[in-house]
Amino acid sequence: MKRNEEIRMELKENRLYLYELARAAGISEPTVVRWLRTPLNDEHYNRLKQALDELKEGLKNGYSNVK
């Protein structure tokens, strides 16, 4: 599975939106969309994965999805 597909699948499984991921990663939603169009490089993947992990941890702890 490609990295961008992995990010999209985790978003869907956790019922998270691109704007939530963008906000958690400190970038704009259009930037996330643009990054996910092509295979992610290491820097972009790690930034999105870290933000996604933080969002998922917040869901487990009962916090809002959005920072």
N, C-alpha and C positions, 0 to 999 in steps of 0.2 A: 504494500500500500504506500502511495506517495504521502509525503509529509503534509501537503496541503489537504489531501483527502482525510488524513487522520484528524487534523484540526477541525475540519467541517463536521466529521462524524461525531467527535466529542461534543461539539457545540449542540448538535441535534439531539444526542443522547441525554444531555443535561438540560435541554430546553433553554439554552442560552442564545442570545442574539449577537450578531456581529458588532453592534454598537456597544454592547457590554464588554466584549473582548477588547475592542478598540480603547475604550475608556480605561480599562484595567491595565492595558499595555502602554497607555500614555500617548496614543497616536489617534489619528482621525479614522473614521469608518471607511472613507474612500481609500485610504492607504491600506487598510486590512484587505479590502476587496481586491485591490491591485496586487498585493502580495500573494493572495491566494489563487490568482489566475495562472500562475506558473509555479514550477517546483521551487520550494522555499530554500534559500541558502541557510547556512548554520545560524547566522546572527538573527535573521527574521524568525526562524523556527523556534529558537530558544526563547526569544522575547515573547512570542505568542503562547508558547507552551507554558512558560512561567506564569503569565497572566491567566491562562485557562486553569492551571492548577490552583491558583489563588481563588479564582471564582468558585471552583468546585469545592474547595475547602470551606469557603463561606457558606455555600449551600448546605454542607454537612452540619455546620454549626448553627444553622438557622438564620443566617444573616441575609440581607438583601443582596441580589446579584450584582448590583451596580455600586461601584465605589463612589 
